[in-house]
Structure formats: structure tokens, C-alpha cells
Amino acid sequence: MNKLNDILSLIDGYIGGSQWFVFLLLGTGIFFTIYLKFPQFRYLKHSIRIVRGKFDKEGDKGDTSHFQALTTALSGTVGTGNIAGVALAIHLGGPAALFWMLVTAALGMTTKFVEVTLSHKYRETAADGSIAGGPMYYMKNRLNLKWLAVIFAIATILSSFGTGNLPQINSISNSLFETFGINHMLTGGVLAVLLGFVIIGGIKRIASVTSRLVPIMALIYFVGAIAVIIYNYENIVPSLVSIFGDVFTGSAAAGGFLGGSIAFAFNRGVNRGLFSNEAGQGSAPIAHAAARAHEPVSEGLVALLEPFIDTIIICTITGLVLLSSGVWTEKMENTFQETDMVVLDGTYSEGNKEDVQQLHNYLVGKADLPLFTGTLNVTNGIIENQPTVLHARSVAEEIKVWMNDQPYTGKIEFDEGNIASGQGVTLTGKSLMHSAPLTTVAFTRSWFGDYGKYIVSIGLLMFAFSTAISWSYYGDRAVTYLWGSNKVIYYHIIYVIGFFLASFTDTTIIWTLSGITIALMTIPNLFGILSLAKEMKREVKSFWQEYANRFPDEKLPKG
């Protein structure tokens, strides 16, 4: 598993985790924001009116309403990115990472507006009578780049697993195990059956389910989060200061957190921001293509709301929960995942400033430290002459070694900082936490006490499950594009099986795979929408002319 994760991390480092990818994503958002004169601010009011049916025409072609398309797309974005992704970003880059998530969302509102408009314009009717759309259709029908459309469709299928399937059930099973002690495999089995039942019904059943789930889950999560923030009201201002104050300095070491660099906060914040709202990825246009609308820009305006709701509202609330509660710097009892652990050759103390600086440089990739290779003796679970163990990017404490749920006595072999394979031991101890378990702990720091973790578990269950439902549709449409609607059933079977298997698979590998698949979708989509910038501007102008003719008394945006 360690070797596989190392290979995936290397691949991700050249694409999704690279600086050029981040600049491409943000640069596209900046370009369209300026080119279209800040539509995310000027058109926001009209977006809400269109969702409510203001611009509808009798006879508009499509399978879903504007609201159903919005909730389906939101259910695809509001998921582990809002609960686990924010926690992971802060864990990696510190509070400043949240700032870059918000910047990504603000620019992403314009990007999503553009990609949905263009994809909706070139949608088609599939052989089974359903609406099929997405970036692959404008790539084929407008750009005449069938090879690029094929690449995007294949990437969509891969990303349906890497974004919408594997990390969602993995976070659900981890959260339910953490909260209720429910076996990972049992969680995966039950939810896999439910998933299969929903997705077989197609987009109409999916839209029906998600339009009910999204408002309910958002309300439950909001109540629990506000309770934490108000309970820790004295930390609200310091939390906001750390989000904006650390942007150009990097986050200093605090508690078990060994500090985050500016570059790390920027890269991880943008990366997790994209995972959260998917702006530019090309996924939401597939859901919006099914919406009943005669004018593509109207659906683009509906999509403009998604990053605002998903990231600017929900992710900000999650970030304030994590920061105001203080849990992001606290070491807690943990079962160590091997891919999240490394053993250093030597002893480093958090009480020594020089040691902390060395550890910080190592974690942000500025320097190397010698890794331990050799044998350690263990007596009744306690490691003798213990070197420094890093877990979850923190110095682990009170480490114990277990085998078959019993304290272990014997020897452990290490190779380049990792436990040699085939030894069957498990390490526990105190370290930082990240992803869904960290948010779960944060929600207990309010008047709800331990009951707060149930809010996260229920919210995560609904958030992540609805995301898996929506992404099955995205993969479904990609399969339809490549091989026809009669092959979709095979995709559904593999999708459900993968969903089950990921419930008990290592978290770190899944998150790394997710970063790769996101990039594989995003790059060709950004290339496509940038190529059609002039057409997008013409579409916007045409839309507002029609809007003015239908509603002559209404004040419209200038320009």
C-alpha cells in the first residue's frame, strides 16, 4: 500500500498537486471574471429568480427542473469536501488554506457559469430518449475535437470513482465506525445495496432523491455547526484573524501542528477548494444538461450559485468549527494508518525550536530527514529505545503496539521509515487527526457534547451518499457517450462494487487517487471553455436581450 501510494503521489505531484495546475485553474477563473465583468456578483440576484422558475417557458426541453438540477449538482459537490476536505486542507496548510478555498470558490462561480452554459448549449438526446450533455458534447459538436471529448469522458468515468465514489463511502464508514463502532464492511454493504437501488432509476429518480436530501442535510449540519461556533464564541475573532492573517506568512507551529508554509497553504487550499465545489472540473454541466431550459445561459446562472453555497457558506462554517474549537492543533488517541506514518532515525522534541523547524521543513518538503531502517524491540506493547514517530504530520506520543487486539511483545522490522510488510501489527497513540474524524471531534465541542458527533455522522452520511448518487449519473453519461446507453448497466455494477470495497480501504490512497482524477477531467475542460470565450460572451449578450424583452420593467445588470 505504501509503494502504491508513493506512485500515486508522484503522479499527482506532476498534475493535480503541481503549481501549474493551480495557476491554470485560478487563471481561468480570473480571466472569465474580468472578461465577463464579474458575473458572480452582478448576476447573483437573477440566478435566484431563475431557480424559482422566473425565466421558464412552457415546452422547455429537459428531464428536470432548475431546482432539481441545482440540488443534483449540489449533492455531487456538497460531500466529504465540506466535512473531510476542509479538515484535511487546514491539517496540511493551516488556517490560511481556508482563505484559498474561498478565493477558489469566488472565481469558481464564474468558471461554473461558463462551463454549464456551453455544455447546455450543445447537449443531445440519447438513444433511450434521455438528455445527454457535458463538456464532451461541446468538444465534439463545437470544437470538433473528438479525441479530446474521448479523453474527457474516460477521465469522467475514472473521476466518478476517484471523486464521487471511493472517498465518499470511505469517509462515511470511518465516521460511523468512529461514532457508533459500526464495522466498515457492514456500512459499505448496506449502503451499496441502497446506492444500486437509486441509480438504476436514472436521472429522474436521482433528482427526486437529491432534491429532498440536500435541504434536510444542510439544515442539520448548519444547526450543529453554529452551536459549536457560538459555544466557542471567544475564539471566533482569533480564528478569522488566523485565516486572513496567515495568508502571506504561513501558519506558525501551534500545539501539535508543526506549521504550514505559504506555498503549502495555497496549493492545498486551491486543491481542496476544487474538490469541494468542482468548478472547472466539468462534472456539474452533466447534471445541468438535463434541466428544462431553452436558453443555455439561464442554466449557467443557476450553476453560478453552487460554489457560493457549497464553499463560501458551508466550507467557511466547517472551517470556523475546526478553528474555534481548537481541535486542529490537539493530539488525540488514534489508530495509526501506515500510509500516514513515518519513523525518523533519531529523536526530535517539540520542546526544542531547532527540532520543530527541522520537522516543519521536512513536512513542507523543504528538507529531508534520515528515515529509520532496522529492528525495534517491543515489550508488552511498548517500543524500547523508541525513535521519533510522525503520524498525521505530528510527533506521535504514548505509542503502543498491538497484534490481534493484544499488546505485542517481539520485534518490528522497519524499512526506510515504514513498517516492513507482513508483520500484522497495529500502532496506536496520540497524534493529530484529519479528514472526517477531526470534524467529528470538533462537533462535540458545544452544548451538544458527545451528541455532536452524531450530527457529523448523519450529515456526512447524507452528504456523501448523495454525492455518490450524483456522480454515478456523471459516469453514466460518459459511458453513454463512449459506448451507448446499453452499456450503462455494466458501469453501474462496477460502480456499486467499488463503492463497497472502498468502505474498508486505506483513506490516504483514496484521497491521492482523487487528486489525480480531478486533474484529468479539469485540464481538457479548461482548455475547451477558454477556446470558446468569445462565443460565451455572445451567449450572455443574447440572453440579456431576450430577458429584457420578456421583462421590460425589470432592472438588468449593465454591460
N, C-alpha and C positions, 0 to 999 in steps of 0.2 A: 504493500500500500504506500509506503514511504517513497519507493522508487517511482511508482506511478504518479504520485502527487508531485514529485520533483520534475518529472517530464512535463506534466500539465502546467506547472508553474512556469517552466521555461518557455513554453509556447505562449502562455498568457502574457508573459513579460514582454514579448515582441509585438503583441497586438493589443488586447483589451487593457492590459496593465501598463502599457507604454505611454510616454508623454505625448507622442504624436497623435495617438488615438484621442486622448483627452482634448488636445487642441483642435483636432478635426471636428469633434462633437460640439465643443463650445463655439468654435469659429463659425460653424454653420448656423447656430442659433443667433450669434451676434450679427452675421450677415443678413439673415432674413428679418431680424428685429429692426435693423436700420433700413433695409431695402423696402419693407412694407410699413415703415413708420410706426413701430411699436404697437402692433395689433393686440398684444396680450393685455395692454392697458386700455386702449381705445375701444375695443370691441367686447369687453367683458360683460357689460350690461346686456348687449344684444345676444350674446351667447346664451344667457339665462333665459331670455324670452323665446329663443328658438327651441330650447329644450322643452319648454312648456307648450310648444305647438304653434307659436306665433306665425311662422312662415310656411306652415303646412299647406299643401294643395290636395284636393281630392284627386285620387288616381295616381299619386306618387308611387313609384315602383320601389319595392323592397320587402324584406321579411320582418323587420322590427321597427318600432317607433324610435324617435330620437332619444327618449329617456331610456329605453331598453338597450339601445346601442351604447349609450353612455355608461350605464351600470354594468353591461357586459365587459366593456373595455376597462372600466374601473376595477371590476372584480379580477381582471387579469393583471392589474398593476398594484392594487391595494392587497398586499400579501405579506410575505416574510420580509420584503424590503422595508416595510414600515415598522415592523417589530424587531426582526433579527438584523436586517440590513443596517438600520440606524445604529444599533448597538455595536455591530461589527465595525462600522466606519469610525465611531468615537473610540472604540477599543484600539484601532490601528493608528488613527491620526490625531486623536484628542478632540476637544470641543470644536476646533476650527474646521474640522471635516464637515460638521453640520452646516457651517456657513456656505461651503462649496456645494453642498447638496441643494441648498436654497437657490444659489446662483444658477445651478444647472436646471432647476425647475422653472425659474423665471424665463430663461432663454428657451427651455424646452416647450413652453406654452406655444411659442411661435413655430418651432420646429414641428410640433404635432399638428398644428393648424395647417401647415403646408403639406405634410405627408398624407394626411387624411383627405384633404381636398383633391389632390392629384390622383390618389388611388381610387377615390369615389367616382371621379370623372371617367375612368377607364375600366370600371368593373364590367363583368359579364354575367350571363345566365348559364349555369352549369347544365349538364345533360339531364340531371334529375329535377330541374326546374328551380333549384335554389340559386340565390345570388352568390357569386364568387368574386372576390376582389382582394386588393392588396397591392403592394409595390411591384410584384412580379407582372401584374397586368399592364401597368403603365410602362414598365421596362420593355415588355413585348409589343404592346399596341402603339405606343407613342415614340419611344426611343429606338424601337426596332433592334433591341439588344437581347435576343432570346437567350443567349448564353449567360448573360448577367441575371436574367429572370430565373434561369435554372439554378444558378448558384444561390440566389436569394431563397428560392423555395426549399432547396436542400438545407440551407442554414436555418430556415424556419422550423423544419422538422426536428433538426438537432436541438434548436433552442427551445422547442416545446418541451423537450426533456430537461435541458440544462437550466431553463428559467422557470417554466410553469409546472413541471412535474417533480423532478427529483428533490430540489431544495425545499419545496413546499411540504411534502409528506415527511421529509426528514426533520424539519422544524416542528411539525405537528407532533410526531412521535416522541421527539426529545422533550417537548414541553409537557405532553401528557404523562410521560414517564417521570419527569421532574416533579410534577404536581400531584399526580394520583398513583404513581408507581405502576402504571399500565404497561404491559410488555409491548415493546416496539413492534414486534411481528403481529400481535393481535390488532393493534391500531391500524397497521398497514393493510391487513386482510379485510377488516370491516369496511374501511374507507375505500378500498379498491373496488369492492362489490358495489358500493353506493355510486362511485365515480362511473363505473361501467353502465349502471342503470340510467344515469343522467345523460351521458354523452351520446348514447345510442339514439336518443330522441332528436338530435340535431340542434340547430341554432334556435328554433322556436322554444324548445324545452329549456335549453341553456339560458336563453334570455328571460324566460319566465321564472326560473330558479334564482338567477343572479339579481333580477330587479327586486326580489323580495329580501334576499340575503344581505345585499350591500347596505341599505339604510339601517337594518337591525344591527348588523355587526358594528357599523360606525358609531351608533348611539351607545352601545355597551362599552366599547373601547374608550370613547370620549369621556363618559362619566367616571370610569376608573382612573383615567389619566389625570383629569382635572383634580380628582381627590388627592392624588399624590402631590401634584404641584402646589395646591393650596396648603396641604399639610406641612410642606417644607417651604412655606412662603418666604422665609428669611434667606433662602438660597436662590430665589428667582433672579434677583438683580445680579449677584455674582455669576450665575450661570450664563445670563445674557452677555455679561462683560467678557467671559471666557470664550464665548462663541465668536464674538467680533474682535475682541482684543488680541486673540492669539493668531489671527489670520496672517499677519506679516512677521510674527516672531516664532511661531511654532509653540506647541504646548509644553510647558515645563513639567518635570517629573513631579508627581503628586501621589502620595500613598504608594500602592503597588505599581502604579503606572509609571513607566520609565521615560516618559516624554515622547513627543511626536514632532517631526520636522515639518517645515512649511511644505516641502515637496510631497511628503507622505500624506499630509492632511489634504492637500489639493487633489492629488491623484485618487486617493481612496474616497474622498467626498464626491468627486465627479463620477467616479465609477459606481459607487453605491447609489448616487442620485439617479443615474441612468437605469440601474437595476430596479429602483423603486418606481419611476414614472414611465420608463421605456420610450421617452421622447427621442425620435430619430431612429429607433430600432426597427420600425416598420411593422410592428405587431398590431397596434391599435387600428390602423387602417383596414385590417382584415375584418375586424368586428364592425367597424363603422360602414363598411361597404354594404352590409346587409340592411342598413337603415333606409326607411322610406323618405326619399328626398328627390326633388327634380333639379336642384341646384347644388353642385358639389361643395361650394363654399359654405353653405348653411351647415353641412355636416362637419366641415373643418372647424367652424366656430363652436360647435358642440364639443369637439375634441379638445379645444383650447382650454376647457375647464379642468381637464383631467390632471395635468401636473400641478395645477393650483390646489385642487382638493387633496390629491394623493401626497404630494411632497411638502408644499408650503404650509398646509394646515396639519395633516396627520403626522408627517415626519417631524415637524417642529415640536408638536406636542410630545411625541415619543422622546425626542432629544431632551426637552426640558424635564421630563420624568426621570431620565437617566442622570442628568447633571444635578438637578435639585436634590434628588435622593442620595447622591454621593456614591452609589454602588459601583460606578465605573472605575473607581480607584481602590475598592476594597477587595481583599483576598478572602475567598470563601472556600468551603470544603468542596472538592472537585474530584471526579474520576478522570484521570488524565487520558486524553486521546494521543496516540503515538505520533500522529502527523502534526500535532500541536506542541510537541515536546522535543527538547534537545538538551543533552548533557554536556556541559563545558568541562574542559580539562583544567581544573583549578578552582579556587574558592573566591567568590566575589560577594561583597557585602553591600547591602543597600544603605548602610550607615556611613559608607565611605564615598565621598563625592567623586573621586577619581574612578572608582569601580562603577558607579552609576553612569558616569559619562561613557566609559568603555562599553557597558551593556547597551546604553542608548545608541551609540554609533553602530553597534553590531545589529541591533533590531531594525534600524532605518537603512541599513545597507551601506553605511559609510566605512565600515572596517570589519575585518574578520577576527574571530577569536578561536583559539585552539579547541577542538572538539575531543571528547573523551573516547578512547578506544582501549578496551581491556576488560578485566573481570572485577566485579564488586561482590563482597560477601554480605549476606543478609541473614540476620538472626531475629526470629520471631517478628518478621515484617519490617525491621529497622535496618537501614543500609549503614554498614560500617565505613568510616572514612569517606563520608559522602561528598562528592564534588557538587558544584552548583548545577541545579536542575532548573531549566527555564520551561515553564508551561504557560500557555496563553500570554506570551510576551511579558512574563513577570517571573521573579525569583520564587520558586515553589518552597513552601515550608511544611513542616510536620508530615513529611513523606512516609508512607507505609506501602509495603509490597504485599500483594495478595495472590493466592492461587486457589482456585475453587472455593472462593469466599472465606478462605482461612489465611491467617498471617503466614507468610512464606519464610522458610529457612533454607538457605542454599546459596548458590552463586547465580549472578546475572552477567551475561556477556553483552558488551556494547561495541558497536562498530561505527566510528565517525559520528558519535553523539546520539546514535539511535540504538534501541534495544535490538539485538540480533534476533532474527526471525525464529519462530518455532518454540519459544520458551514458555508461552502460556501464562505469563504473569501480568498482573494489573497493578498500576500505581495510583494511589490516591494522595491527597494532601490539600493544602490551602494555596490557591493561586487566584489570579483574576479570572473573570468569566467573560464570555462574549456571546453574541447572537441571541437567540430566543431565551436561553436560560438567564442571561443578565437582565433582560427586560422583565422577565417573570419575577425575579427577586426585587427589582425596583418597584413593582406594583404592590409589594407588601408593605412599603414604607408610607402608609397612610392610615386613616381611621379604619379601613377595612382589614388591616393586619394581614394575616396569612390568607384571608379570603381573597385578597387582591390578586393572588396568583391564579385563581380560578377565572378571573376576568381575562387575563392574558391567554390562558389555555383555551377558553371558549372563543375569544376574539381571534386568536391565531388559527384555531380550528376552522372557523368560518371564513376568515380572510384567505388562508392558504388553500382551503378546499375549493373555494370559488375561483381562485387563480388557476388551479389545476383544471377546473372545468373549462374556463375560457381558453386556456392555452391548447386544450385538446381540439378546440374548434380551429385555432390558427394552424395547427399541424394538419388538421383535416382538410382545410382549404389548399394547403401547399401540396398535399398528396393528390387532391383533385386536379390541381394544375398540372402536375407532373405525369400522373398515370390514369386520371379519370376517377369519377365518383365510385365506381365499382370496387376500387382497391382500398377504400377508406376503412372498411371493416377490419382489414389486417393491421392497419395502423392503430386502430382503437384497441385491438387485443394486445399489441406490444406496449402501447401506452399504459394500459392498466397493469400489465405485468411489471413494467419498470417502476411504476408508482408503488407497488407492493415491495419490491426489492429495495428501493431507496429508503424505506422506513427503518431499516436496520443497517445502513451503510455509513461509512465514516463521513462526518459533516464537512471536514476541510476539503476533501477531494471533490465533493459535490459543488461547493462554492467556487473552487478553482475552475471546474468544468463550466460552470455557469458563466464566468467571465469570458471564456473563450467563445462560447456560442453566441453571447450578446454581440461581441465584436464582429463575428462572421455574418450576422444579419445587418448590423448597423452600417458597416463600411459601404456595401453596394447601394443601400438605400440613400445614404447621404450623397453619394455620387449622383444618383438619379435625380433627386429633388433639386440639387444645385444646377444640374443641366437644364431644368425646366423653370428656372427663376422668372424669366420674362413671361412665360405662359401663366404662371401663378399670379403675377401682378395683373394681367389682363382679366383673369377669372374673378379676382377680387373687385375690380372696377365694374365688371358686368353685373356682379351680384348686387352691389350697392345701387346701381341704376335700376334694376328690377325692384329692389326693396323700396326705393324712393317712389316708384310708380304705384306700388301696391299700398304704401302707407305715406301719402304725401304730407300728412300733418305731423309726422314724427321727425324729431331732430336726429340727424345722422352724423356719424363721425366725419370730420373734414379730411380731404385728401384721399 
